[in-house]
Amino acid sequence: MKHTAVLREHVKLAGAKIADVGCGDGGLVRAMTRAGATVVGIEPGAQQLARAMAAEPAGDETYLCAYGEALPLPDGSLDGLVFFNSLHHVPVEVQGAALAEAARVVRSGGWIYVQEPLAEGAFFEMVKPIEDETLVRAKAYDAVKQACSGESLAEQEEFVYRAPHRLPSFKAFRDGLVSVDPARRVAVEAREESLRQAFMAAAEQRDDAFWFEIPSRLNLLQRT
């Protein structure tokens, strides 16, 4: 099930004011603006932010350089906020603070959409030698559950699904690993051949591309 299909099924995008925290190159920002949302992309990485800002806008979108635990947005100014594959990239010690910031900037009754990849499956095992995210993904899930134990947020739903992931080439996979975290470059270059072999063995080749399934989990929260 495509990530965007899951998103559209669970939240109303048309007319909504939304922040995408950890927006990367802005792909999801553009998808949400095409659906009629007004979106601000939040990204701390200079390289990713430059790519987002260089792309052709798809609608009412803006970008800001900031961290999830310090959002430059007014209290209650959003209808919703998205962490898409991004909460586990927030340092463990401030993941709770990032969720608290999300609660601050979302209006009462608004939603927080936390989508995270699970630490399992062929794609995860392929990337694991470069960076083992087992612990940080578990900590992100713990942070979500802890955030819902207070007075600001309540969990509306937890939904587990498998999302297709298309890559045009091994090079795109390799370059994507580094663009998400430039600190990975040395490890990627040192293991490039073994990575290539693992990529070719794990991928399903069809439609002139390489396909994987990514086990994923959505936690949909509401601002109380």
N, C-alpha and C positions, 0 to 999 in steps of 0.2 A: 504494500500500500504506500503510495507516494506521500512524502512528508507534507507537501502542500495540500493534498487531499485530506489528510488527518486534520491539519490546521483549519481548513475551511469547514469541516464537519463540526468542530468543537467551539469555534468562536466566530463572532460576526465581524467581518472586516470592513464592509462598505460603510463609509461615513465615520469610522473609528479613528481616534488619535492613538498611535501606537509607537513604542520604542522597541527597537531590535538591539539588544545589548550583546556586544560581541558580534557585530554584523559581518565581519570579514570583508569580502569584496562587494557586499551589497546585494547579492543575488536574491535573498529572501525579502529585503527591503523593496526591491523592484517588483517582486511577485505580489507583495501586499498592496503596493500602490496601484498596480494594475487591477486589483480587486476593489479599488475605491477607497483605500485607507490613506490617511495622512501619516507618514512614517518618518521618524528620526532614527538614523542609524548611529549607534554608539560603538566606537572601536578605538582601542588604545594603541594598536600596532600601526606604525607609520606606513609601512609598505602596503598592508591590506587597505588602510583608509585611502591611500592614494589611488589604488585600483577602483575602489568604490566611487570615489569622486570623479574619476576620469570616465566612467561608464555613462552611456546615454541615459538620462533620467527616464523612468517609466511613468512618472506621475508626480504627486506632491510629496517629495522626499528631500530631506536634508541630512547632513552628516556632522557629527561632532567627535572630537578626539577626547576620550574620557575613559575612566575605569568604572566597572560595575558598582563598586562600593562607594563611589562619589559621583553621582549623576548630576550634571548641571541643568536640572529641570525643576520647575516649581512643584510644590506639594499638590497632589490631586489633579495634575494637569493632563493625565492620560486616561483613556478608556481601557487600555491593555498594554502589556509589556511581554516581550518574548525573549527567553534565553534559548536559542537554538544551537544545540551542540556546543554551548559556550560556558555553562556554569562550572563544569569541571576544569576549565582553563583558568578560572579565577583562583588565586592562591587559597589553599584550604583554610588558612586562618581568617580570611575575610569573606568566605562564601556566605556565611550567615549575614554579614553586613551588607552584602550585595542584595540578598533577598529582602532585607529590611529597607534598603533604598528603593527597591522595586515597589514595596508596599507603600512607601512614602509618596511616590510620584503618581501612583494609580489612584483614581477616585474611589470613593466608597461604592461597593458593588462591582467594581471593575475586576479584570482578570489578569493573572500572571501565568504564562504558558512556558513550562519548563520541559524541553525535549532533550533527552540525553541518550547517547549510544550506550548499549550494555557492554560489559567487559566479557564478551564471548563472541564466537563465530569466526569464520575463516579470515575475514578482513582484519579483525582485532588481532588474531594470532600472527598475521603477516606484519603488522606494524609494531607489535609488542617488543621485538628486539631493538627497535629504534627508541621507543619510549613506552614503558609499561605503565598504562594509566589505570590499572586495576584499583589501586588505592584511591586516587583522586576522584574517580567516578563513584566509588562507594561513599566517599566523604561528601560529594555533592548531593547524593541521594539522602544521606543522613541530615544534611543541612536543610533540605526541603522538608523533611518530616519534622525536624526541630522547629522550623519556622512556623509550621502549622499547629504547633502545640501552644502558641501564644495567643494574643487577643487580636492581632492584626490580620491574620490570614487563615483561611479554612480551605481544606482540600475538597475539590468538587469531584475529581475523577482521577484514577490512575489507569492508563491504557498502554498495553504492551503490543507491539506490532513489528513486522519485518518490512523494511523499506528498501526499494531497489536503488542501487548506486551505480551510475554509468560513468565510465572513464574512457576517453578516446584512445589512450595509449599508456604505456608504462611511464613515459616521460611526464605525462600529466599527473599521474599518481605521485611520482618522485618529487616533482616541483610543488605539488600541493602539500606534501609533508613538510617541506621547508618553509613555504609561505605562511602556514599556520604558526610555526615556531622556528625562526631562523637559527636558534640554538641547535636544532637537529641536523644542520647541514653536515657537520663533520661525521656524525654517525651514519647518515644516509650515504655519503660518498664512500665511506669505508666499507659499507655492506651492499653497495649497489648491485653487484652481480647476484648475490644470494637473494636480494629483494626482487630482482627481475625474475629469477627462477620461481620464487614463491608466488609472485604476481601471476605468472603465466599458468602455474598449476592450480591456483585457487579460482581464477576468473572463469566465467562462462562467456565464451566469445559468440556474439551474434550481432547482426545489424552493423557490422564494421566497428564494433566497440567491445569493451570489456565490462562485464556486469558482475556485481556482488549484491548480496542481501545483507543489510545491516540490522541486527536486532536492536530495537529502540524502545524507549519508554517515554510516555507523556505523563506529566503530573500537572493537572489544571487546578490552579488555586484561585480563590476569590478574596478580594479585599473586603473585610467585614466592617 
